[in-house]
């Protein structure tokens, strides 16, 4: 077979074209690929994507895919979910090291022992988990539908994993104070400082505070609005407030600024002023350069063992059905 000029032999970054964005678009068409991107990606990646969304919307989009290749600009558990829903398609991710502190903090073997320690309990797992953890679950949820999914198990003991802050919020929203909680946290949302948020609000008394439920309770207590990533974006656009303090990954600023350019957006402060703690170090591993190489070489490829995939598929599909 003749070598396609768009796909030169792989020998690293020396092969990168001058116009990366155009080369990516050309490769995307050649590969019959669809590009799915999370709101926490760099703005230039979001702008090239066919679909940008949060975890639920991306899972729904992956379910509807009609392309041969899925390029997932997000983190590994998201690409795994796409593969679980599309076993016959090639799923790739620009950087294989784009993980998640929540997924990494809930090892499948340890979680299995945790489940065994609570016989009779149903298992509701956040989508921010590995395929192996999903395979041990009765139902999957996202931050936008977690309370709704918890209500499915009314009257039955319920394990919630892995985010303890989201679990606490769900327990209140779903009136489930008896949740059995795995003690995981998000490396980004846990870093927001309630003390410094008080100081920031004092300087901006007319600002509205929007927060993700993965934040600590002391931060959520100061929020005017708590919602998923999509919910935060929608509220930011619709809010009458001209100044918004936002406690989530600042990748959402790009979408908000596009839809509401007149709004002043302020990142909620972290505990450490010296770091960009509001940016997910895993999400930001995906770059235009890596996206190009990923499309060119169709790797790193994301695979899921078939036995795990089949077991994980049911709770994911059940969530999608219940979410409408």
N, C-alpha and C positions, 0 to 999 in steps of 0.2 A: 504493500500500500504506500502511495506517495505521501511524503511528509507534508502536512498542511502548514503553510507559512505562518499561520497564526499561532501554531504550537511548536516552537523550536525545542530542540533537545534541552532538557532541564540541567542547568549548571549554576543555579543560584541567582542572586540578585543582579549579577552582571548583565543578565538578559532583559532586565526591565525596560520596557519601551518608554519613550519620552512622554507620550500622552497616555498615562495610565488609565484614566477614566474611559477614553475611547476604546482602548484595547480591551478593557473589562467588558464593555458593552458588546464588542464584536465577539469576544470569546463566549459570552453568555448566550448569544444567538446561535453560535456554532455548536455549542454543547447542548442545546435545548435545555438550558438551565433556568431556574427561577431563584432569585435572590431574596431571602427572608432576613430581616434585620430587626434586632431589638432596639427599643428606644434608648438604651444605654450605650449604643455604638457611637463612634465618632460621627460628626455631622456629614462628612463627605461620604461615608459608607451608607448612612441613612438615605442620602440623596440619590444613590445609585440603586437602591433596593426596589424590588417590585412590590414589596409589602413591608411596612414597618408597624410594629405593634408590641403589646406586652405578651406575657407567657400564654395567656388564654387565647388571645387573638392569633398568635403565631401557631399554636396547636390547631386551631380551627382552620387557618390558612394551609397548614401542612396537610390536613385531611382533604383539602380540595385540590391539591396540586395535580396538574396534568402534564408536567414536564418530566423529562427523563432524569435530570440532575437537580438536586436541591442543594443550594449553597446556603449554609446557615451562619449568618454573622450574629453570633450570640455566644453562649457558653455551651459546654459539652452536653449537659443534660437536655438542653433544648434540641440539639441536633439528634440526640438519642431518641427523643420523643418523635421527631419527624421520621426517623428510621423505623421505629416501632409501628407507625401508621402507614409507612410506605416501604415494605420489605423488598419490593421489586425495583425500587429506584436507588440510584447512587446518591448518597448523602455525604457531603464534605463540609469541613469547617476550616477557615483560614489558619487557625492556630490550634493545634491539638492540646496545648497547655491551657486553653481558656476554660478553666474549671469553675468551681463555685464553692465558697466556704461552707455553705449549708449542705451541699451534696457531699463534700469531702468529710464533713463532721458527722455524717451518719453512715458508717460502714455497714454494708449489708449483713455481715455475720453478727456484729454486735446488735444490730437492729432486730435480727431474727431472735436473738436471745431475749431482748427486751419484750418482744411480742409474746414469747413463751412464758414470760414472767407475769403476764396478765391474761390468763386463759378466759376465753369468752368475749374478749373485747374486739370490737371492729377496729379497722386500721384506716385512718384518713391521712394520706401523705400529701404534702405540698409538692407541687410539680418540680421544685428545686431539689430533686433527689435523683439518684442513679437509677438506671433501668432495673437493677437487681432489687432495689428498695421498692420501686413501683410494683414489681412482680410479687411482693409480699403484702400488698395493700388491697383493701376492698374498694377504695375509691381514691381518686386524685383530686386535688383542688388547686386553685391559684388564689392570689390575694383578692381578686375581684369576685370570686364566688365561694370563698372558704366557709363563710357563715351558712350559706345556702346548702353546701355539701354536708356540713356538720348536722344540719337539721334532718338529713336523711336517716340518721341513726338515733333518732329520739327514743329514749327509754332503754338504750343499750350502752354499756361501757364503751368508751371511744378513746383510742390512742390517736394523738396528733403529733406528726413529726414533719420536719425537724426543727422549725423555728419557734422558739419559746415566746418571743414577743408577739408574733402573729397569733400563736395559740392563745395567749392571754386575751388578745383583742377579740378573737373568734369566740372564746368562752363567754365574753360579755355580750357580743352581738347575737349569739345563738342561745343565750341563757343556758350554757353548759359549763358551770363552775367545776364539774367533776372530770374535765378532760385529763387524760393521762398524757403527760407532755414529755417529749424528747427534748433535751436541753441544748438545742443548737442555736446559732446566731449568724446573722449576715455581717460580714466584715465591714461593709459600708454603712449600713443603717445603724449598727450598734455604736458607731463613732460620733454621732451627733450629740452635742452637749446641751443638756437642759439648762444648765446654769448660764452658759453663754447665749442661749436662745432668749432667756429672760432679758439679758442686757441688750440684745439686738432689737427685741420688741420695744424696749424703752426708747431706743433711738428712732424707731419707725412705728409710732403708735397707731397709724392708720393702715398698717400692713395686715394682710390676711395670711395666716400660717397654714400651709398645706403639708401633710405628712403621710408617709407610707406606714402601714401597720407593722412593718418589720422593725420600726424604731422602738427604743426603750419607752416604757410607760410614762416616765417623767417628761419625755418629749411629746408624746401623744396627748398628755394632759393639757399641754399648752396650745395644741393645734385647734384651729377653727374648722378644719375639714380633714378627715382621715379617709384615704382611699388607695386603691391600686394605682399603678403607674398611669394607666389610661384615665382613671378617674381624676387623678391629680391634673393631668393635662386638660381634660374637659373643664374642670372647675376653674383652672387658671384662665382659660379663654373666656368663660362665661361670668366670672366673678366681677362685681362692680368695683372691687378694689383695684387701684392703679399700681399698688406695690404689693408684691407677693414674696413671702419667705417660704422657701421650699425645702423640705427635709426628705430628699431622695437623691439618687444619682443624677448629676447635673446634665447627663445626656438628654434629659427631657426638655431642657431649655431650648434646644434647637426647634423642636416641634411647636412649643408655646410661642416662641418669637416669630415663627412663620405665620401663625394664626392670629396672634395678638401683639403686633410690633410696638404698640404703645405702652405695654406693661413693663414696669421695672421689676426684674427678677433678682432676688437675693438668695444665695445659697445659705441654708441653715448652717450655723458654725459647728465645726468639729471640736473634739477635745484637744487636738493638737494643731496649733496654728501653723506649724512648719511643714505640714504635709497636705497633699491633695486627697484627703481622706474621703471626700465626697465622690470620688471617682472609683469605679470598680476596677481593680488592677487586672482582673481576668477579662472583663468585657473589652478593655482597651488594648488587649493583645492583638486584636484583629485590626489590621491596617489595610490601606489600599494596595500596598505592595504584596502583602500576604494573600489578599483576595485575588489579585491577578495570578499569582503563582498557583493558588488553589484551583482556579478555573483552568489554568493551562495544563496542570499535571493531574487534576482530579484526585488530589490528596492534600492533606490527610483525610482519609475516608473513615467515616463513622460506621461501625458495625455493632450489632447486638446479637448474641447467640440466640438461635431460634427458640429454644425452650424458654429462655428468659423473655424474649419478645412476645411470645404467645400469652404468657402469664401476665405481662405488663399491659398488654393491649386492652384487656377487658376493663380494668378500672379507669383507663384513659378514655376509652370510648363511652363508658358510662357517664363520666364527667361531661363529655361533649354533648351527649344526649340530654342530660339534665340541664345543661347551660343554654340549650335552645339554639 
